[in-house]
Amino acid sequence: MDAARIPLAHLPTPLEPAPRLAAALEMDPDALWIKRDDCTGLAGGGNKARKLEYLCADAVAQGCDVLVTGGGRQSNHVRMTAAAANKLGLDCTIVLSSTAPSSPVGNVVLDLVLAPRIEWAGRLDYAALEDAINAAAERLRAEGKRPYAMPVGGASVVGEQGYVLAAEELREQLPDIDLVVTAIGSGGTHAGLVAGFGDHARVLGVDVGARPDPIEAVFHGATAAAAFAGLAQPGGVPQVERDQAGPAYAVPTAEGRRAVALAARTEALLLDPVYTGKAMAGLIAARRGGRIERHTRTVFLHTGGLPALFAYPDWVATTGA
Ligand SMILES: Cc1ncc(COP(=O)(O)O)c(C=O)c1O
């Protein structure tokens, strides 16, 4: 793979055994592992650092001077894009599909510290947010800037190369890996991993309700990411767990709450209500339903997201999660 990359993340991230969580899920002690992509660094860490290494390299190669992207109010992608822009001396404009909070919490606090230009666009659905990002880039172009527009979640074929590389890293760390479990927001992380492994059967994505078409997004994303990387087309079909999203994106669920509690109490892993808690709930459901077996060599991809936990203090306080 020879796409350009600017180092922004602490790589390789650790791969840690999770024997106490494995025991709680009646799995063999060496069957369950945690890939610590919450430890990528870059203003708090998370999966987006890997994508940004490729996206920023592309932006710089194109001579762009402002990164433009968007997300929900508690977007980790937005926070990390602002961080990458600061490190590289680029401007950054972000579109948040929300109104400005009266009192900033969680990622919004970090956004204000990192200080990108923020456009509070009000509630937008996924497609409207993509349109708003492109419209912001057009406005900047009209002002004489050279914008680099990134889709929600950095889910372009360029960004997905970050997870093609992560699949290679995982194979080196755990050669007999059977399955990686990850949250699906935009689907770019899942798609890149599938492209890197060359097989849809090796990745189980847990939809968190961010977009209406996660299965199609993963399928098309993986196809394009593999072609871009010069790899064989992945076999099989996307493995997507759709029962954990709950009523809506960013609305916490009881299953997610139990998963957050179990991960914290067995392995001191801090998950969040929006992404990783729901992803862990998906892993637990797949194990209980027999889709993950006792001995299945399973890696849970911890994609970060801890700042969002601080935006749900009542949820934590009233549920004991
Ligand atoms: C903490 C966290 N986990 C998972 C995801 C989902 O990743 P993707 O958008 O690549 O599906 C995101 C996306 O923003 C995230 O912030």
Ligand as a Chemical Component Dictionary entry (heavy atoms), coordinates in Angstrom:
data_LIG
# 
_chem_comp.id                   LIG 
_chem_comp.type                 NON-POLYMER 
_chem_comp.pdbx_formal_charge   0 
_chem_comp.three_letter_code    LIG 
# 
loop_
_chem_comp_atom.comp_id 
_chem_comp_atom.atom_id 
_chem_comp_atom.alt_atom_id 
_chem_comp_atom.type_symbol 
_chem_comp_atom.charge 
_chem_comp_atom.model_Cartn_x 
_chem_comp_atom.model_Cartn_y 
_chem_comp_atom.model_Cartn_z 
_chem_comp_atom.pdbx_ordinal 
LIG C1 C1 C 0 -15.435 6.641 19.416 1  
LIG C2 C2 C 0 -15.883 6.246 18.053 2  
LIG N1 N1 N 0 -16.040 4.946 17.803 3  
LIG C3 C3 C 0 -16.461 4.518 16.590 4  
LIG C4 C4 C 0 -16.753 5.401 15.588 5  
LIG C5 C5 C 0 -17.251 4.882 14.292 6  
LIG O1 O1 O 0 -16.279 4.893 13.319 7  
LIG P1 P1 P 0 -16.710 4.997 11.789 8  
LIG O2 O2 O 0 -17.291 6.352 11.583 9  
LIG O3 O3 O 0 -15.452 4.785 11.059 10 
LIG O4 O4 O 0 -17.720 3.939 11.548 11 
LIG C6 C6 C 0 -16.604 6.777 15.798 12 
LIG C7 C7 C 0 -16.953 7.746 14.742 13 
LIG O5 O5 O 0 -17.022 8.909 14.917 14 
LIG C8 C8 C 0 -16.144 7.208 17.056 15 
LIG O6 O6 O 0 -15.987 8.505 17.337 16 
# 
loop_
_chem_comp_bond.comp_id 
_chem_comp_bond.atom_id_1 
_chem_comp_bond.atom_id_2 
_chem_comp_bond.value_order 
_chem_comp_bond.pdbx_ordinal 
LIG C1 C2 SING 1  
LIG C2 N1 SING 2  
LIG C2 C8 DOUB 3  
LIG N1 C3 DOUB 4  
LIG C3 C4 SING 5  
LIG C4 C5 SING 6  
LIG C4 C6 DOUB 7  
LIG C5 O1 SING 8  
LIG O1 P1 SING 9  
LIG P1 O2 DOUB 10 
LIG P1 O3 SING 11 
LIG P1 O4 SING 12 
LIG C6 C7 SING 13 
LIG C6 C8 SING 14 
LIG C7 O5 DOUB 15 
LIG C8 O6 SING 16 
# 
